Amino acid sequence: MKRSNSWTIAALVFGLGAGAADAQQTGNVLTRTKLSGTMLKTPEYNLKGNQPRAPSGEWFEIGYLYETAPDWTDEIALTFYALLENPRETQSPSTLLKGTLTSVNVEKGRHRAAVYIHPHVLKRFGAGKVKAVGVEMRVGGQLMARESQPASNQVWWEALPARDGWLLAPAQTPFGPAYYMEFEMAKPGAP
């Protein structure tokens, strides 16, 4: 699979103080993070028989690398945002997409999370381009980290109405089978 048009940002994230007893849920969960956006081609799978192949498309992956400190964290919710701008659209040139991944039973260490923009959504609302991406991480409902690419002091995704659920979890894409073991366990009932 070929990756192209890649950009990344790395940031050290503050430790949120809490007593050692509740570190499992609120304190010092996060040690470092990295947010990225990458254009990807649809993965190709070899099919047996005369099964037709779906046309290849250009997907956009929003990736998030993070490291957790407690031995186990019960649940981590990552809410991703993507701002698409289509200069051909005169009434509403900006479209904000949103999607949440909730992982459970997260063991101490390094982790990868990702959401994807379907090629048709990317083409229709973004003319094939993503202007900005962001992510918020919550543990026990408490905000632990917030990042944006390009970097911004503003929480730009709060200024527009979002199309929730339009950022797809790996299991909703052809990338799910290829990267299955790279991602944390999804909360049952969640994508």
Protein Blocks (a to p, Z undefined) as FASTA:
>chain_A
ZZehiacdddddddddddfklmmmmgokbfbdcdddddddddddddehjddcdddddddd
dddddddfbfbdfbacdddddddddfklmklmcccdddddddehiaeddddddddddfkl
mmmmnnopafbdcddddeehiafbdcdddddfbdfklmpccdehkaccfklpcklmmmmm
mpccddehiZZ
